[in-house]
């Protein structure tokens, strides 16, 4: 196994990698810079679109362009950067964080308070029509979201809880019920951040402050730990032609000069080739 640098960059808070199958590119964001990046491995090119607000996540749209989880709500973003609000829920001190698209094309978008006050965020389901429903409230730092290969399970992380949760999922209705712990993330420094699910149904999670990604089986058993050359990996996804490359975003925010000197790749996007096989992403249907 090798660990390579896909994008050597000093992102403050790199997050939310998603492999866009339509363009064979990796979408990712620098939250605090308000930047959406599109990395094309074939050209080794990382194009940047700057948005007017902090952006927690950006995902492909089936009709072209992006859907973005911004500070004040969910926006549709055209190729030229023009923005149209789909859902506007601005609240003082709150911003959008991680988001994911379910197998039917719905967006699940989380929020958090800038001061990370307990219970200050929520997780909402956003239909392609723009209809939105808060499914989980009293959330602190809404993070990783993903689905099992058959779509019957939804995985979710509220980072301070130090665990991965699982819910029963109905793809036809978008209902997520029966939230319960899949596993505690313990035994090492770091907190669970973004996640992805592979073709075997295993859950990969990035450990913020833990300098590693971990894989858990569908039964919640830890079966793999991979150390990384960054202290704050934030999220991961599978990409590449055969979905066999694991991309990992990372952050520099909060690190002092000595820590940055010791970990010069902090903020870069890493790639771990041939690590497994991922699931194809779904574009937002709105």
C-alpha atoms as one frame of an Amber mdcrd trajectory, in Angstrom:
protein
   0.000   0.000   0.000   1.225   3.495  -0.855   0.113   6.947   0.241   0.444
   9.593  -2.465  -0.385  13.285  -2.635  -3.206  14.013  -5.074  -3.398  17.777
  -4.435  -0.505  19.414  -2.605  -2.181  22.464  -1.092  -2.523  24.325   2.205
  -6.286  24.093   2.668  -7.483  25.459   5.991 -10.326  22.960   6.250 -10.389
  20.522   3.352 -13.566  18.434   3.444 -16.258  16.472   1.648 -14.517  14.540
  -1.175 -16.898  13.064  -3.775 -15.989  11.258  -6.980 -18.029  12.703  -9.856
 -18.455   9.821 -12.286 -19.766  12.012 -15.102 -16.533  13.995 -15.349 -14.050
  11.579 -13.723 -13.097  14.285 -11.244 -12.887  14.643  -7.479 -15.045  17.345
  -5.908 -13.895  18.650  -2.543 -14.185  21.877  -0.547 -12.120  24.178   1.637
 -14.864  25.118   4.081 -13.412  28.293   5.556 -12.166  29.648   2.223 -15.560
  29.166   0.582 -13.871  27.181  -2.177 -15.148  24.262  -4.237 -12.303  22.333
  -5.871 -12.571  19.973  -8.834  -9.475  17.795  -9.211  -8.909  15.976 -12.493
  -6.330  13.206 -11.934  -5.885  12.635 -15.675  -4.634  16.216 -16.090  -3.285
  16.697 -12.552  -5.374  19.862 -12.452  -7.250  21.308  -9.478  -9.748  23.971
 -10.584 -11.276  26.263  -7.946 -14.688  27.937  -7.741 -15.029  30.549  -4.985
 -18.467  30.908  -3.388 -19.667  33.894  -1.310 -20.114  31.863   1.901 -18.430
  29.107   3.871 -19.249  25.823   2.136 -19.566  22.559   4.061 -20.014  20.297
   1.040 -20.660  20.384  -2.705 -22.141  17.520  -4.738 -22.846  16.981  -8.449
 -26.330  17.643  -9.840 -27.940  15.355 -12.394 -28.853  18.412 -14.503 -25.356
  19.871 -14.344 -23.692  22.165 -11.880 -23.579  21.565  -8.139 -25.677  21.540
  -5.003 -23.867  23.166  -2.068 -24.394  23.101   1.691 -23.565  26.731   2.496
 -23.584  28.784   5.678 -27.178  29.936   5.187 -28.746  26.949   3.440 -28.741
  24.769   0.339 -27.939  26.381  -2.999 -27.887  25.270  -6.605 -24.689  26.449
  -8.280 -24.411  26.734 -12.053 -21.212  26.041 -13.971 -20.406  29.760 -14.032
 -20.848  30.071 -10.258 -24.320  31.653 -10.311 -26.176  30.674  -7.134 -29.895
  30.033  -6.520 -31.225  29.203  -3.069 -33.085  25.892  -2.874 -33.496  25.989
   0.918 -32.757  29.075   3.016 -32.490  28.499   6.762 -29.975  31.121   7.916
 -29.437  31.155  11.651 -26.928  33.268  13.557 -23.768  31.331  14.433 -24.677
  28.250  12.373 -23.171  26.925   9.131 -23.567  23.968   6.822 -21.208  21.047
   7.308 -21.045  17.596   5.710 -23.656  16.384   3.219 -24.354  13.325   1.058
 -26.742  12.209  -1.672 -28.776   9.056  -1.102 -29.254   6.342  -3.783 -32.521
   8.004  -4.925 -30.934  11.437  -5.431 -32.019  13.197  -2.227 -29.570  15.418
  -0.369 -28.881  14.891   3.315 -27.289  18.012   4.782 -25.970  18.663   8.282
 -25.195  21.825  10.213 -23.214  22.896  13.269 -22.569  26.004  15.319 -19.296
  27.852  14.757 -18.683  27.647  18.510 -19.591  23.898  18.453 -22.141  24.425
  21.234 -23.834  21.103  22.070 -27.112  20.499  20.264 -26.787  23.569  18.044
 -27.064  21.789  14.706 -29.348  19.418  12.810 -29.514  16.905   9.957 -32.084
  17.542   7.225 -33.368  15.640   4.212 -33.740  17.843   1.127 -35.897  16.598
  -1.735 -35.114  17.488  -5.369 -38.122  19.840  -5.232 -36.548  21.807  -2.376
 -38.888  20.427   0.278 -36.808  19.981   3.433 -37.385  18.169   6.701 -35.210
  18.122   9.831 -34.792  14.427  10.636 -32.320  14.720  13.511 -32.111  17.761
  15.768 -30.023  18.374  18.878 -26.900  17.560  16.835 -23.535  19.123  17.725
 -21.199  18.543  14.738 -23.122  16.797  11.976 -20.598  14.824   9.957 -20.255
  11.560   8.022 -23.272  10.205   6.111 -23.443   7.106   3.918 -25.545   4.119
   2.845 -25.033   0.371   2.663 -24.698  -1.197  -0.812 -28.337  -2.349  -0.757
 -29.588   1.015   0.525 -31.311  -0.437   3.602 -28.912   1.108   6.135 -27.839
   4.697   6.651 -24.683   5.539   8.618 -24.249   8.799  10.490 -21.712  10.566
  12.720 -22.226  13.346  15.263 -18.529  13.774  15.993 -18.524  14.503  19.767
 -20.505  11.309  20.380 -17.340   9.340  19.431 -19.286   6.691  17.563 -20.780
   5.680  14.227 -24.560   5.307  14.263 -26.748   3.233  11.940 -30.379   3.774
  10.946 -32.845   1.650   9.000 -33.397   3.291   5.603 -36.243   3.199   3.092
 -34.900   4.390  -0.259 -38.405   4.798  -1.714 -39.602   7.218   0.971 -36.328
   8.577   2.341 -37.348   7.646   5.876 -34.493   6.928   8.320 -35.561   5.316
  11.585 -34.254   3.312  14.531 -31.035   5.237  15.133 -28.635   3.172  17.217
 -24.858   2.829  17.701 -22.990   0.701  15.195 -19.723   1.024  17.088 -17.774
   3.281  19.399 -14.690   4.905  17.913 -12.239   4.458  20.751  -8.829   3.193
  21.713  -6.880   5.917  19.932  -6.606   9.693  19.810  -8.918  11.418  17.398
 -12.619  11.807  16.668 -14.743  10.377  13.840 -15.328  12.853  11.003 -16.351
  12.032   7.419 -17.086   8.498   6.205 -17.580   6.435   3.083 -18.953   2.932
   2.489 -17.236   0.385   0.243 -18.675  -2.333  -1.993 -18.339  -4.878   0.822
 -20.532  -2.723   3.061 -17.643  -1.701   5.306 -17.493   1.825   6.713 -14.310
   3.875   6.315 -13.975   6.844   8.660 -11.402   9.635   8.898 -10.136  10.383
  12.418  -9.778  14.115  13.055  -6.789  14.507  15.365  -6.044  10.812  14.995
  -3.831  10.824  11.868  -5.594   7.753  10.476  -8.496   6.242   8.620 -10.260
   3.193   9.998 -12.482   0.558   8.432 -15.343  -1.084  10.320 -17.310  -4.112
   9.117 -21.120  -3.968   8.782 -21.205  -5.546  12.237 -19.191  -2.660  13.676
 -15.930  -4.578  14.091 -12.702  -2.643  13.498 -10.697  -4.558  10.909  -8.237
  -2.051   9.450  -6.305   1.041  10.558  -4.141   3.064   8.188  -1.814   5.743
   9.582  -1.609   8.974   7.586   1.008  11.755   7.338  -1.541  14.398   8.448
  -2.907  14.939  11.952  -6.357  16.091  10.874  -7.803  13.907   8.114 -11.384
  15.029   7.631 -13.199  12.768   5.177 -12.683  10.095   2.542 -14.202   8.615
  -0.594 -13.334   6.088  -3.262 -12.607   7.351  -6.760 -10.694   6.674  -9.923
 -11.635   4.695 -13.010 -12.503   1.551 -11.026 -13.344   3.269  -7.710 -10.281
   1.640  -6.141  -8.433   4.757  -4.957  -9.248   6.150  -1.505  -9.033   9.950
  -1.454  -8.626  11.660   1.927  -9.006  15.393   2.609  -7.254  17.105   5.512
  -7.049  20.387   7.446  -4.493  22.840   8.823  -6.823  24.894  11.009  -5.895
  24.922  14.712  -2.383  23.559  14.207   0.550  25.603  15.500   3.800  26.264
  13.637   5.608  23.304  15.162   2.776  20.924  14.275   2.634  22.248  10.720
   6.399  21.902  10.369   6.163  18.288  11.517   3.218  17.576   9.206   3.848
  19.672   6.054   1.156  17.848   4.080  -1.596  19.116   6.387  -4.346  20.589
   4.211  -3.455  18.451   1.192  -5.593  15.800  -0.465  -4.065  12.345  -0.180
  -4.772   9.287  -2.320  -4.255   5.662  -1.339  -4.330   3.583  -4.538  -5.770
   0.089  -4.709  -7.122   0.095  -1.168 -10.537  -1.401  -1.919 -13.564  -0.896
  -4.133 -16.028   1.890  -3.490 -19.646   2.465  -4.378 -20.557   4.800  -7.240
 -21.881   8.159  -6.082 -25.356   9.446  -6.998 -25.943  12.939  -8.345 -28.519
  15.179  -6.666 -31.742  14.860  -8.649 -32.786  18.514  -8.185
